[in-house]
């Protein structure tokens, strides 16, 4: 089981008791934080292995994308829990001598699977083209309606845009340079770097709505709908 287990190379700071015993924590809160840090270590290592496996073509794009989405979700949850004790994940990797540049890029900087970021056609299912188009239209509408209903916290907006970019990627008729993909990916990366509880400013909401509406119109035009 990956989560909650200290990796073999994990070294936690020890605290000596009056009896000479060594304890890794003295309170329940400290123990919880130690578990979270161990989980973060494991997620970083697992993501690094996943990225390398995908690059080497050792797994399908579909399996990679599913696993990557799960790791990204786990990372976002842990990042929120550790925002005060581990404010900088890259510093955390250096502290524990971790060599995981691909994981840092995926989890910290990109915030989306490589299949989505680079528009790799291997993950697209062209046999479901009509279904993918219909789903994408629905994701566009849901995202725009949610913003108009004042659902502007990062943890409300991020999943909607993540679903949208994944759906756009599955529409085989769209090129990787399609404006809607470019704009949505930029927003996903921007939101990924923000705290989950952060609420978008009025300016950001207005710009995001504008980008979604223009992308939706471009999407309809590109498909001749």
N, C-alpha and C positions, 0 to 999 in steps of 0.2 A: 504494500500500500504506500503510495507516494506521500500523501499528506500526513503531517503529524509525526513523522519519523525522522530522527536526526541522522543526516548523511554521515558516512564513515569518516569524512574529512572535517566534520563540524567540530569547532573548538569554542566552547562557551567560556566566558570569564567565570572563574570559581570564587566562592566566598567561604572563608573559613569560619567555623563556629567555635564556641568556647570549649568544646570537647575535642577540637582538632579535626573534626569531620569536614569534608568539603561538600558544599551544596551549590547547585546551579541557580537556585532561587530561594528567597525567604518568604515570599508572599504568593498568593494565588495569581495575582496580576502579573508578577514577574515571570511565573511559570507559563502563563498564557502568552506573554510576549516572546518568550524563548521558543515556544512551539510555533508561533507565527514566523519567527525568523528562520526556523528550520524548514518550514513550509516554503518560504520564499526561496531559500537555497535550493530546495528540490525542484521547484517550478522553473527556476533559471537553468538548472542542469538539464531537466527534461526537455525544455524548449530548445536548448542548444543541440541536443541529440536529434530532435524532431527536424530542425532546420537542415542539419547535415544529411539526414536520411532523405529528405525531399530533394535536396540539391543533387544527391547521388542517384536519384531515380529509384530508391529502394522502397518507395511506397507510392500509392496512387495519389493524385491530386485531391480526390474526394476524401480519402482517409486523412490526408494531411490537413485539409481545411477544417474538417470536423474536430480533429485533435487540437489544432491551433486555436480555434474559437473557444474551446473549453479552457485552455491554458490562459488565454487572454482574459476571460471572465474571472478565473481564479486569481490572476495577477491583480486585476482591478480591485477585487474584494480585499485582498491582502494589503494592497497599497493604501487603501483607506484606513485599515486597521493599524498600519504601521507608519502613518504619515508623520507622527511626532518622533518616533524612535528611529525610523529609517527614512529620512526625508530625501536621501539621494541613493538610488539603487546602484548606480555605477560605483559610488564610493563603497557601498556594501560589498560589491564583487571584489574590489581591490583589497578590502580589509581581510577577506577570507581567501585571497589568492585564487579567485575563480577566473578561468579563461573562457568567457562565453560571449564573444562579440555579436554573434548572430542572435542570441537570445535578447541582448540589450537592444539591438536594432528592432527586433520584432515586438518586444513587450513594452519598451520604454519610448522608442522613437516613432515607430510605424503605427502600432495599434490595430493592425489588420493582417490577415494571412498573406503570404507572398502571392498566392493565386489571385487574390483580389487586388493587391497593390500593383502588380505587374500585368494584370489582365491575361494570365496564362490560359489559353483556350483549352488546355487539357481538362480543366474542371467544368467546362461548359457542357451542358447536355442539350444539344441542338434538336434532339427528337421531341423535346418538350417546349419548343419555341413559343407557341401560342400561350401556354400556361405561364411561362416565364414573363412574357410581355404583360399579361393580365396581372400577375403578382406585382410586377414593378410599378404599374399604374397605381395599384392599391397602396403600395408602400409610399409612393410620392404623396398621395392624397392624405394618408394617415399622418405623415410627418408634418405636412402643412397645416392640417386641422389641429393637431396637437399644439403647435406653436401658437395658433390663433386662440386656443383655449387656455393659454398662459401656462402650458406645461414646458417650462424653460430651464429646469434644473438639469445638470449634466447627466445624472443617472436616469432621466426621463428621455432626453433627446438622443444621447449616444446610441442606445439600442435601436432606435428607429432609423438612424442614419447608417448604422452597421448593417441592418437588414436590407436597407435600400441599396447600398453599394454592392452587397453580395448578390442581390437580385439583378442589378444592372449588369454585373459581370457575366451572368448566365444568359443574357440576351445576345446570341451570337452575331446578330446583324450590326451590333455597335462596335466601332473600332476602339482600341485602347485609349486613343486620344479624344474620345467623345467628351464634350464639355461637361456633361452631367457627371461623368466618372471623375474627371479631374477636380471639379468643385466639391463633390461629395467626399472624395478621399481627403481633400485638404481639411474639410470640416471634421471628419472622423479623427484625423491626426491631432487637430487642435483640441478637440474635446477630450481625447485620450489623455492629454497632458494636464487636464484640469481635475480638481477634486470632485468627487461624485456629487457632493452637496452644493457645489457652486451653481448659482443661477446666472444665466446669460444676461448681459446688459441689454437695454432696449436697442442699442445700436447693433449689437450682435444678432439679436432676434430679427431685427429689420433686414439686415444683410443676409442672414440665413434664409429667411422667407423669400427674399428677392432671388437668391441663387437657386432655391428649390423650384420656384415658379418658372424661372427662365430655363432651367434644366428640364423641367417637365415639358415645356413647350418645344424645346429642342428635341426631346425624346419622341414626342408625337410626330414632329415634322420629319425626323430621321426615318421613322418607320412608315411614313405615308399614311398615318391614321387620320 
